[in-house]
């Protein structure tokens, strides 16, 4: 059996993993301790991210004809790929945060939603909150005025409508008395 025939299933497996990927981040994992590598893999797995180490030539073949060919020049030395099919910023967020404590982990480059990012670009991208966080903030900002309105209406209903009349009476009491000026004859 030729070497090419042995490599084809591996390239096909990588191609399948990257087929519908929203983001791919390349890292150099040299120097990570076993404990650090295990922790990184755990965090990525919990976020639904596939993290694998493959030979660079296999990865290059799998990238052919995709947006990810922009990463070819970064496939030197030991490389691991983090692939996310759902949250486009998750690999960059998790890996860049992890790299702050594990100094041996080097972020090489990535492609997120079809756009190439170098190490600095990924670091900047990693500061963007996840889609879920952004949606919850949006929902919170939409819900806040409605909740406040509901609270006020509930207080009015509990007081039997007194709160509605009180501001009108208070406004009348606060209004200055108008004195009638004496009529002058000319």
Secondary structure, 3 states (H helix, E strand, C coil): CCHHHHHHHHHHHHHHHHCCCCEEEEEECCCCCHHHHHHHHHHHHHCCCEEEECCHHHHHHHHCCCHHHHHHHHCCCCCEEEEECCCCCHHHHHHHHHHHHCCCCEEEEEEECCEEEEHHHHHHHCCCCCHHHHHHHHHHHHHHHHHHHHHHHHHHHHCCCHHHHHHHHHHHHHCCCCCCCCCCCC
